[in-house]
Amino acid sequence: MASSSSPAPADTTPWWRLLNSYHWVVFFLAAFGWMFDCFDQQIFTMSRSITMRDLMPQTDTLTQLQYGNWATSIFILGWATGGLIFGTIGDKWGRAKTMGLTILIYAACTGLSGFAPNWSAFALFRFLTGAGVGGEFAVGAALLAEVMPDRARPHALGSLQALSAIGNILAAVSLGVVVPGDQLGWGWRGLYYLGALPALIAVVVFFKLKEPERWVAAKAAAVQAQATKHMGRISDLFTDPQWRRNTLVGLGLAVAGQIGLWGVGFYTPELIDAAIPTVEPQSRPKIEAVLAASTAEAQSAAVGQLNDAEKQKYAEFVSRVAPSRDRRELEEVLAAPLSDEHENKMRELLRKAITEDRKTGLKMRGGILQQVAAFFGIGCFTIVTARLGRRISFFLALLLAWGSLVLTFVTFHEAWQIWYLWPLLGFCTLAPFGGYAIYFPELFPTRLRTTGTSFCYNVGRYVTAFGVSILGPLAGLLHGLTPMPGFRLAAIVLASSYLIGIVALVWAPETVDQPLPEDEKGFKH
């Protein structure tokens, strides 16, 4: 008679109880490195419009938006370039040493950004900062994936990505404390001085971390087979059909989420600028006097009482209610009489207008709401992907991210709406990034793990940089064609990038409950 046996009960031990003291050291150093990496990213995106106004005070709003877009594209190009370089170095030289080097680079160059005297120098330091940032993610994710026990791996990687939201929250708090004149009053430059502090983490990484046993074994096998050239070789991602498919899937997912987040989702400060005008207390009665003028002559006289800055502000108000005038010369805008309809719209704008410091505070609160929700979005993705699998989790996350962007950029008009739109946006647009940290290291063997992860994440950023660079020109092209501002229309168009990731899922392998792949035959080519 055949004996029967019941299957062994599933291990229900919480994942964190599977970790020893060294696991926790690796986790916290990788998490802090990525957390402050994200802090450095966010101080840039949250203060971008303020920085452009300070570095380019004589230009109009659309020009400042364009140069801000270019600075963002340059930062992303640096991210992509550094990620590819340090991704291959991480497979060749080691995970721990490379992670320490990337942290040191991004921290030092962030600090130098605060000393930039003009846009060109600022853009250069943004490129160099991006190079360090791009390398840190791939190396840190691979290091954590290889050190953690298999069952704890997705949870640890998801937690790593979730903690990035803490760095983003710290950036939002710093914006409200460091920049406004009634707080510390350091201005946007003070944010970048703070961003240099993570260099201290790099020192600890160099002395505390050792290379993962998986990488040491793979390196030894490569040396024995005299095939070290296959460690971290980008071309090997495409010579094997399995790794080629996985690379293209990862790239499609990365492009979708990054264009959605960096090309649209991180432009919430600019969305606030587009919806909520600013006017200082001393200027408000002068602009009200222009609107109260009963004749064209009286209006012209009231305009003549404005100083140069107030004339620029008045012209900005006119462009908001009459987009077709936005391309006229300043003097022509000032001389043109206002219709009753435009006067009524400008009065409504004045009702909503707040001071610049209050708007900075609004951006700070919005940023905190967005990133607190992002923490829960990434955590939720981690739970869902462990139960439903990687493919269905990505499908749901990409759909929700797309919908949240369209809803926010169509419906946001009043300051109070940040209390529900910004959390929705943060939860949905950051959730896929939890998947990147979990999924990308599972697509590649040890000899190509940081190379493959970095390739997907960072080549995706080259495409993202292009997407970001067209936001300004597209906004200018669409501006004035419909009642909706061109900036909002351009953002909605770019949000359709999520379709790329949804299509890529057709070929995506399911890796839930699977060990990390190995590829010993790679050393026999």
Number of C-alpha atoms within 10 A of each C-alpha: 3 4 4 6 6 5 6 6 6 6 8 6 10 11 16 13 8 13 17 11 8 14 16 14 15 21 24 16 21 25 25 19 30 26 25 29 28 24 26 28 23 23 27 24 20 24 23 23 20 21 21 21 17 15 16 16 11 11 12 13 17 16 17 23 23 20 19 25 25 20 26 26 27 24 27 29 26 28 29 31 25 24 34 27 17 31 34 27 21 32 27 22 17 20 28 24 19 25 31 27 19 28 28 24 22 32 28 21 23 31 23 22 24 21 15 16 10 12 16 12 14 19 21 19 25 27 27 24 31 31 27 31 33 30 35 32 30 32 33 28 30 31 28 26 24 20 19 23 17 16 17 17 20 27 22 26 28 26 20 27 30 29 24 25 29 21 25 28 28 21 30 27 18 18 25 23 20 19 22 19 12 10 12 12 13 14 20 22 19 19 26 23 19 19 25 23 15 24 21 13 18 23 14 12 22 15 11 13 18 16 15 18 11 15 24 14 13 21 22 14 15 20 14 11 12 12 16 19 11 20 27 24 18 16 10 17 21 14 10 11 10 13 18 17 18 23 22 18 23 25 26 25 30 29 25 27 30 27 25 28 25 20 26 27 28 20 20 21 22 21 20 20 17 16 19 19 20 21 19 14 10 9 16 15 11 18 23 15 16 23 20 14 15 10 11 14 11 15 20 16 14 18 21 14 14 17 12 10 10 19 20 17 19 23 20 21 23 22 18 21 19 17 19 13 18 22 12 12 10 15 10 11 20 19 13 13 15 18 9 10 10 17 18 14 17 23 16 12 19 18 11 16 18 19 13 16 17 14 21 23 19 19 26 24 20 26 28 23 23 31 28 20 23 32 24 20 26 30 22 17 27 28 15 16 22 14 12 11 16 22 22 14 21 25 18 16 25 27 16 19 25 25 18 22 26 20 14 22 23 13 11 19 16 11 16 10 13 23 13 13 20 26 22 23 31 30 27 29 31 31 32 28 25 28 26 24 28 28 24 27 28 26 25 24 19 27 29 30 32 35 34 35 29 33 29 27 30 30 21 23 29 20 21 27 27 18 22 29 21 18 25 24 19 17 20 21 13 17 20 19 12 10 10 14 18 22 25 24 20 23 25 21 13 23 24 16 23 26 17 18 22 19 15 20 19 10 12 19 16 15 16 17 12 10 12 17 14 15 13 14 7 16 19 11 8
